[in-house]
Structures are given as C-alpha cells and as structure tokens.
C-alpha cells in the first residue's frame, strides 16, 4: 500500500512517471504521420497527402492508428527507462561536473549515445510488430496477395515467434542500434543546447517556458531523424519481410544494395518530409509533457513534505 507514495517520492519514481507521460503524449500526437511514413518507406507510391486520402477512404480513418496498441502499451516503460538511463549515463560519462550543475554537453551526447544503444533492446520487437500491422491492408479489392490475417499486436508477435523464434522477434536489432545510438546523442544534445539558447540559465534553474520546451523538443526530434533517416528506411524494409512472404533481403547490406539499385539513392530519403513533421510534433509533445509532469511531481512532493512538518 505504501509503494506508490515512496516510489513517487524518489527521483527515479518521478523520472519514470514523467517519462511515461511524455511517451504517451508522443505516440498519440504523432501516430497517424508515423503510419504514413512507414507506408512511404515500404514502396507505397504517392505523396503523404495522397496516401492519407487513400487510406482514409479505402480503409477508414482508424487505419491510421492500426498497430498503436503495441507501442502505446510499452511506451510508458520504454520512455521512462530512456530518460532514466540518460540521466545516469550523462553523469557517468562526465564525473567532473558537480551534481548541482547540469551535465556538460559532452556528457549529454555520450549519455544519449549509450541510451540509444540500450533502448534498442526494448524497441526492436515493438517496432517490428508495429511495422507489420501498419503495412497490413484491408478492404482493398486489388490487393489480393496481401496477407491480412493479423488480428492485433499479440497475434503478430505470436506468429513471428512461432515461425522464426527469438531471432525473428529481434529482426533488425543491429540496424536499430546503428540508427538509435547516434540519433539519441544528437537528440539530447540538440534539446539541451536549443533550450539554453532560447532561455539562458534554464538548464540549471529548470524554469523554461512551454514555448521553449515545444521548440527545443521539436528541433531535437527533427535533427535526430535527419541524422538517421536512411538507416530507418532500410530498417523498415528489412523488418517488413517475414517467412510467410517471399524473402527479398538476406541482410541489411543486401537490403541497402537492392533498394538503391532498383530505386536510386532517393529511396533513402523517401518519406523524410512526413518524418520531420511528425518528429517536431511528437518530440515537442514528449518534452513538454515530461517537463510538466516532472514539475508537478516535485511540487506535489514538496507540498506533502511541508504538510508533514
């Protein structure tokens, strides 16, 4: 009965809950654009608006949210752990900075790099399931060869594990690490740098405005996506294939070579506009929700402490 009050009174508890709120805000605000991005990357022709109109008219608006349950269920834990791991690593890589001061930019970048690598272990299965569901078409007469047997994220995960085992569940782990480690380094560095430029002194006093949170978080997301986008395209294509369909790629390098040979280097940037728009919205929402929840938790904890004196 005393677990939650004690948990929320700790810095780890506050980081966990605040990170969870940030993750949920990011998923809900950006999922439709993520669905469009995945379809653009996986050879669906047309602009983002064309795909949006086609999906909404043929499959219904809810198709844009297909597969959201998997990341939404896991995102609280995943996002909370990302912020906690980052907080620990950013300090561990630069022990010369006093605890009362914010971590240096070097510590921020190295902490973000380590965080991205570690969180790939949690993210790879979730994104695999999400991609399989997002690419599933329904109610399309001219798409007879498309497999539409998945009933939800649990069914997808069970099917992958039954056919391919743990190797199948973690298909794309290597390229996810290659994508997320440098992207998270740039992500956290950009956020810390931009918010300090917009609101000098806020890294130490934590008094930045909502506008600063939104802009800094949005630009951090944009920078990290531009940095890793070609790898994300290859990752999407590699994870989209399964044993129940003809295997196109024997590995990451084969996927890269065939994609470029068949469609040119432009394929590596297909859907970038959608990804950038989504990144600004999602990461602005994530950092705003995270920082706001963190402030509320600290205020509530201080009020409780005063009440017991």
C-alpha positions as CSV (number, residue, x, y, z in Angstrom):
1,X,0.0,0.0,0.0
2,X,2.9,2.4,0.7
3,X,4.7,1.5,-2.6
4,X,3.5,4.3,-4.8
5,X,4.0,7.2,-2.3
6,X,7.5,6.0,-1.6
7,X,8.2,5.4,-5.3
8,X,7.0,8.9,-6.3
9,X,9.0,10.4,-3.6
10,X,12.2,9.2,-5.2
11,X,13.9,10.8,-8.2
12,X,13.7,7.5,-10.1
13,X,10.0,7.4,-9.5
14,X,9.4,10.9,-10.7
15,X,11.6,10.3,-13.8
16,X,9.7,7.1,-14.6
17,X,6.2,8.6,-14.3
18,X,7.1,11.8,-16.1
19,X,8.8,9.8,-18.9
20,X,5.7,7.7,-19.2
21,X,3.5,10.8,-19.7
22,X,5.9,12.1,-22.3
23,X,5.9,8.8,-24.2
24,X,2.1,8.6,-24.3
25,X,1.8,12.2,-25.5
26,X,4.3,11.5,-28.3
27,X,2.6,8.3,-29.5
28,X,-0.9,9.7,-29.6
29,X,0.1,13.0,-31.3
30,X,2.2,11.5,-34.0
31,X,1.0,8.0,-34.8
32,X,-1.0,8.8,-38.0
33,X,2.0,10.5,-39.5
34,X,4.1,7.5,-38.5
35,X,1.8,5.2,-40.3
36,X,2.1,7.3,-43.5
37,X,5.9,7.4,-43.1
38,X,6.1,3.6,-42.9
39,X,3.9,3.1,-46.0
40,X,6.0,5.7,-47.9
41,X,9.2,3.8,-47.0
42,X,7.8,0.5,-47.9
43,X,7.3,1.2,-51.6
44,X,3.7,2.7,-51.4
45,X,3.6,5.3,-54.3
46,X,2.4,8.8,-53.8
47,X,2.8,11.8,-51.6
48,X,1.9,11.9,-47.9
49,X,-1.4,13.6,-48.6
50,X,-2.2,11.0,-51.4
51,X,-1.5,8.1,-49.0
52,X,-3.5,9.8,-46.2
53,X,-6.5,10.3,-48.5
54,X,-6.3,6.8,-49.9
55,X,-6.1,5.1,-46.5
56,X,-8.9,7.2,-45.0
57,X,-11.2,6.5,-48.0
58,X,-10.5,2.8,-48.5
59,X,-9.7,1.6,-45.0
60,X,-11.2,4.2,-42.8
61,X,-9.5,6.8,-40.6
62,X,-8.9,4.3,-37.8
63,X,-6.4,2.5,-40.1
64,X,-4.0,5.4,-39.4
65,X,-3.9,4.1,-35.8
66,X,-3.5,0.4,-36.7
67,X,-0.8,-1.1,-34.6
68,X,-0.8,1.7,-32.0
69,X,-1.6,-0.7,-29.1
70,X,1.9,-2.3,-29.2
71,X,3.9,0.9,-28.8
72,X,1.3,2.5,-26.5
73,X,1.4,-0.4,-24.1
74,X,5.2,-0.5,-24.0
75,X,5.9,3.2,-24.4
76,X,5.4,4.2,-20.7
77,X,8.1,1.8,-19.5
78,X,10.3,2.3,-22.6
79,X,10.2,6.1,-22.5
80,X,10.6,6.2,-18.7
81,X,13.7,4.0,-18.9
82,X,15.1,6.1,-21.7
83,X,15.0,9.2,-19.6
84,X,16.3,7.4,-16.5
85,X,19.2,5.7,-18.4
86,X,20.1,9.0,-20.0
87,X,20.1,10.8,-16.6
88,X,22.5,8.2,-15.2
89,X,24.8,7.9,-18.2
90,X,25.1,11.7,-18.9
91,X,26.5,12.0,-15.4
92,X,28.7,8.8,-15.5
93,X,30.5,10.0,-18.7
94,X,31.5,13.3,-17.1
95,X,32.1,12.9,-13.4
96,X,34.0,16.2,-13.1
97,X,30.7,18.2,-13.2
98,X,29.2,18.9,-9.8
99,X,25.9,17.3,-9.0
100,X,24.3,20.8,-8.5
101,X,25.2,21.7,-12.2
102,X,23.6,20.3,-15.3
103,X,25.7,17.7,-17.2
104,X,28.2,19.1,-19.8
105,X,27.3,18.9,-23.5
106,X,29.9,16.1,-23.8
107,X,28.2,14.1,-21.1
108,X,24.8,14.8,-22.7
109,X,26.0,13.5,-26.1
110,X,27.7,10.4,-24.7
111,X,24.8,9.6,-22.4
112,X,22.4,9.9,-25.3
113,X,24.6,7.6,-27.4
114,X,24.6,4.9,-24.7
115,X,20.9,5.4,-24.1
116,X,20.0,4.9,-27.8
117,X,22.1,1.7,-27.9
118,X,20.5,0.2,-24.8
119,X,16.9,1.1,-25.6
120,X,17.1,-0.7,-28.9
121,X,16.8,-3.9,-27.0
122,X,13.3,-2.8,-25.9
123,X,12.4,-1.0,-29.1
124,X,13.2,-3.6,-31.8
125,X,10.4,-6.1,-31.1
126,X,7.8,-3.3,-30.6
127,X,8.7,-1.6,-33.9
128,X,8.7,-4.9,-35.7
129,X,5.2,-5.7,-34.6
130,X,4.1,-2.1,-35.3
131,X,5.5,-2.1,-38.8
132,X,3.9,-5.4,-39.7
133,X,0.5,-4.1,-38.6
134,X,0.9,-0.7,-40.3
135,X,1.7,-2.3,-43.6
136,X,-1.4,-4.6,-43.4
137,X,-4.1,-3.6,-45.9
138,X,-7.7,-4.3,-45.5
139,X,-10.8,-3.9,-47.7
140,X,-8.8,-3.3,-50.8
141,X,-10.1,-5.4,-53.8
142,X,-7.0,-5.1,-55.9
143,X,-4.6,-6.2,-53.2
144,X,-5.5,-9.9,-53.2
145,X,-2.0,-11.1,-52.5
146,X,-1.6,-9.1,-49.3
147,X,-1.7,-11.2,-46.1
148,X,-4.4,-9.8,-43.7
149,X,-4.6,-12.4,-41.1
150,X,-3.2,-10.4,-38.2
151,X,-5.8,-9.6,-35.5
152,X,-3.6,-7.4,-33.4
153,X,-0.2,-6.9,-31.9
154,X,-0.4,-10.1,-29.8
155,X,-1.3,-12.2,-32.8
156,X,1.6,-10.7,-34.8
157,X,4.1,-11.4,-32.0
158,X,2.8,-14.9,-31.6
159,X,3.0,-15.6,-35.3
160,X,6.6,-14.2,-35.6
161,X,7.8,-16.2,-32.6
162,X,6.1,-19.4,-33.8
163,X,7.7,-19.2,-37.3
164,X,11.0,-17.6,-36.6
165,X,11.7,-17.8,-32.8
166,X,13.7,-15.2,-30.9
167,X,15.8,-14.4,-34.0
168,X,12.6,-13.3,-35.7
169,X,11.4,-11.2,-32.8
170,X,14.7,-9.4,-32.8
171,X,14.9,-9.0,-36.6
172,X,16.5,-5.6,-37.3
173,X,18.3,-5.2,-33.9
174,X,21.6,-4.4,-35.4
175,X,20.3,-1.6,-37.7
176,X,18.1,-0.3,-34.9
177,X,21.3,0.1,-32.7
178,X,23.1,1.8,-35.6
179,X,20.2,4.1,-36.0
180,X,19.4,5.0,-32.4
181,X,22.8,5.4,-30.8
182,X,24.0,8.4,-32.8
183,X,20.4,9.7,-33.2
184,X,19.9,9.8,-29.4
185,X,23.3,11.5,-29.0
186,X,22.2,14.3,-31.3
187,X,18.7,14.3,-29.9
188,X,19.6,15.1,-26.3
189,X,22.4,17.4,-27.2
190,X,20.1,19.4,-29.5
191,X,17.4,19.7,-26.9
192,X,19.8,20.9,-24.1
193,X,21.6,23.3,-26.4
194,X,18.5,24.9,-28.0
195,X,16.6,25.3,-24.8
196,X,19.6,27.0,-23.2
197,X,19.9,29.4,-26.2
198,X,16.2,30.2,-26.1
199,X,16.0,30.6,-22.3
200,X,19.5,31.2,-20.9
201,X,20.1,29.6,-17.5
202,X,17.1,27.2,-17.7
203,X,19.4,24.1,-17.7
204,X,20.3,24.9,-14.1
205,X,17.1,26.5,-12.8
206,X,14.6,24.5,-14.8
207,X,12.3,27.5,-15.4
208,X,12.0,27.4,-19.2
209,X,8.6,28.3,-20.8
210,X,6.2,25.9,-22.6
211,X,7.3,27.6,-25.8
212,X,10.9,26.8,-25.1
213,X,10.0,23.1,-24.4
214,X,8.0,22.7,-27.5
215,X,10.6,24.3,-29.8
216,X,13.6,22.7,-28.3
217,X,11.9,19.3,-28.2
218,X,10.6,19.6,-31.8
219,X,14.0,20.7,-33.2
220,X,15.7,17.8,-31.3
221,X,13.4,15.4,-32.9
222,X,13.9,16.9,-36.4
223,X,17.7,16.8,-36.0
224,X,17.8,13.2,-34.8
225,X,15.6,12.0,-37.6
226,X,17.5,13.7,-40.4
227,X,20.7,12.2,-39.0
228,X,19.4,8.6,-39.1
229,X,16.7,8.6,-41.8
230,X,18.4,6.5,-44.4
231,X,19.0,3.8,-41.8
232,X,15.4,4.0,-40.8
233,X,14.3,3.4,-44.4
234,X,16.4,0.2,-44.6
235,X,15.2,-0.9,-41.2
236,X,11.6,-0.6,-42.2
237,X,12.1,-2.6,-45.4
238,X,14.1,-5.2,-43.6
239,X,11.6,-5.7,-40.8
240,X,8.6,-5.6,-43.1
241,X,9.5,-9.0,-44.6
242,X,8.5,-12.3,-43.0
243,X,8.9,-16.0,-43.6
244,X,5.3,-16.2,-44.8
245,X,6.1,-14.0,-47.8
246,X,9.0,-14.3,-50.3
247,X,12.1,-13.0,-48.6
248,X,13.6,-10.2,-50.6
249,X,16.7,-9.4,-48.5
250,X,19.3,-11.6,-47.0
251,X,20.6,-8.9,-44.7
252,X,21.0,-5.2,-44.0
253,X,23.7,-4.7,-46.7
254,X,21.6,-6.7,-49.2
255,X,18.6,-4.6,-48.4
256,X,20.6,-1.4,-48.9
257,X,22.1,-2.5,-52.2
258,X,18.9,-3.8,-53.8
259,X,16.9,-0.8,-52.7
260,X,19.4,1.7,-54.2
261,X,19.9,-0.4,-57.4
262,X,16.2,-0.7,-58.0
263,X,15.0,2.8,-57.0
264,X,18.1,5.0,-56.8
265,X,19.6,6.8,-53.8
266,X,16.4,9.0,-53.5
267,X,14.7,5.9,-51.9
268,X,16.9,6.5,-48.8
269,X,15.1,9.8,-48.2
270,X,11.5,8.7,-49.1
271,X,9.0,10.0,-46.6
272,X,11.5,12.4,-44.9
273,X,9.1,15.3,-45.0
274,X,6.4,13.3,-43.2
275,X,9.0,12.1,-40.7
276,X,10.3,15.6,-40.0
277,X,6.8,16.9,-39.5
278,X,5.9,14.1,-37.2
279,X,9.2,14.4,-35.3
280,X,8.6,18.1,-34.5
281,X,5.1,17.4,-33.2
282,X,5.9,14.2,-31.3
283,X,9.1,15.4,-29.6
284,X,7.7,18.8,-28.7
285,X,4.8,16.9,-27.1
286,X,7.2,14.4,-25.3
287,X,9.5,17.0,-23.7
288,X,6.6,19.3,-22.8
289,X,4.6,16.5,-21.1
290,X,7.8,15.2,-19.5
291,X,9.0,18.5,-18.1
292,X,5.4,19.5,-17.0
293,X,4.8,16.2,-15.2
294,X,8.2,16.4,-13.5
295,X,7.4,19.9,-12.2
296,X,4.0,18.7,-10.9
297,X,5.5,15.7,-9.2
298,X,8.2,17.9,-7.5
299,X,5.6,20.5,-6.4
300,X,3.3,17.8,-5.0
301,X,6.2,16.2,-3.2
302,X,7.3,19.5,-1.7
303,X,3.7,20.2,-0.5
304,X,3.4,16.8,1.1
305,X,6.7,17.4,2.9
306,X,5.6,20.7,4.2
307,X,2.3,19.2,5.3
308,X,4.1,16.6,7.5
309,X,6.3,19.2,9.2
